Amino acid sequence: MWGQDAETLNRTEYAQAALFTLHTALHRTLEQAGVTPDALIGHSIGEIAAAHAAGVLTLTDAVTLVATRGRLMQAAPDHGTMIALQATEDEVTTALTTTGTDVDIAALNSPHNTVISGNPETAETVAQHFAAQGRRVKHLTVSHAFHSTHMDDVLDDFRQALAHVTFHPPKIPVISNLTGLPATTDDLTTPDYWARHIRQTVRFHPGIHHLETHHTTRYLELGPDTTLTTLTQDTLTTPALTTPTLRKNTPEPDTLATALAHLHTTGYTPTTWQPHTTTPPPGLPTYPFQHDHYWIERTATAGSDMASAGLVSAGHPFLAALVTLADSDQTVLTGRISARTHPWLADHTITGTTLLPGTAFTDL
């Protein structure tokens, strides 16, 4: 994936293919571990991976769509920029009313994280407006102004290129980036939907809000880092479990195993997970285990050996101890009979009840 030049991955034609591959690989790995989603939501290219996971696109058609999308978006005008702002949708919309039409809202990432896209000079003016208020401003590392008017020139070519792609009804609900609501079958199975998907705003946080209001309590991010997990946490207003599968600069097997362990300890146990590792398991200790017991061991005769209490042994199989009363010539014999101390009693069990034989009474 990285090749000779890591910067190549910043080109959208390669970045989109790489992200789709990673999303799909993680989905299949989790699927083999027995993790199945109740709903799917992506962020831009992530929605194509979600559509493939939901059965809308075969792997071949999904790869065709991703490759075509990346190639055409790379061919679009490359003089744009994208900037993430600490501002609400309404605040950014108001700011854009005075700047013209060459900058659009590209993404609603969280209630207070909005991305603008378009002409660099205009976008910078909007960014400075919010920076002057002490708001956070971040220029994104992208090659083009995606989800803006800069994409208009490639939309017709994209629709035509998808004419031979076969779409299927989703088997798992997919939350649409265009509406923030569950996508209909008619939406997901038309080339026009995926063309508008390139151009229009990514309504990610409205999609998370929809999931929250419909009682979703567990979110698992399938991606190269924790970006969407953070945005989801910023969006949610009620407690929920948010778990990334990978973390930046952390070994992938470790983070994936940690994510599955987190699912297990919070009530969702993967059914068939087998960790893949080249590290041999640790060996057993080279010394014998030493066991120290700090409780009293009860022996089979502890309850019946009354002589241990200072009495005289009676020498009888039932009556273990004998004592002569001090104020008379009477004798008291004491003992205990149980199937544990006298196993043969079990041979005299009738309808589940063990009885003392009449001959034992005679002997007493």
Sequence and secondary structure as in RCSB ss.txt:
>XXXX:A:sequence
MWGQDAETLNRTEYAQAALFTLHTALHRTLEQAGVTPDALIGHSIGEIAAAHAAGVLTLTDAVTLVATRGRLMQA
APDHGTMIALQATEDEVTTALTTTGTDVDIAALNSPHNTVISGNPETAETVAQHFAAQGRRVKHLTVSHAFHSTH
MDDVLDDFRQALAHVTFHPPKIPVISNLTGLPATTDDLTTPDYWARHIRQTVRFHPGIHHLETHHTTRYLELGPD
TTLTTLTQDTLTTPALTTPTLRKNTPEPDTLATALAHLHTTGYTPTTWQPHTTTPPPGLPTYPFQHDHYWIERTA
TAGSDMASAGLVSAGHPFLAALVTLADSDQTVLTGRISARTHPWLADHTITGTTLLPGTAFTDL
>XXXX:A:secstr
   S GGGGGSHHHHHHHHHHHHHHHHHHHHHTT   S EE STHHHHHHHHHTTSS HHHHHHHHHHHHHHHHH
S    EEEEESS HHHHHHHHTTT SSEEEEEEEETTEEEEEE HHHHHHHHHHHHTTT  EEE   SS  SSGG
GGGGHHHHHHHGGG      SS EE TTTSSB  HHHHTSHHHHHHHHHS B HHHHHHHHHHTT  EEEE SSS
SHHHHHHHHH SS  EEEES  TTS HHHHHHHHHHHHHHTT   SS      S      SS       S    T
TTTT GGGGT EE   SS  EEEE TTSS EEEE    TTT GGGGGGEETTEE   HHHHHH 
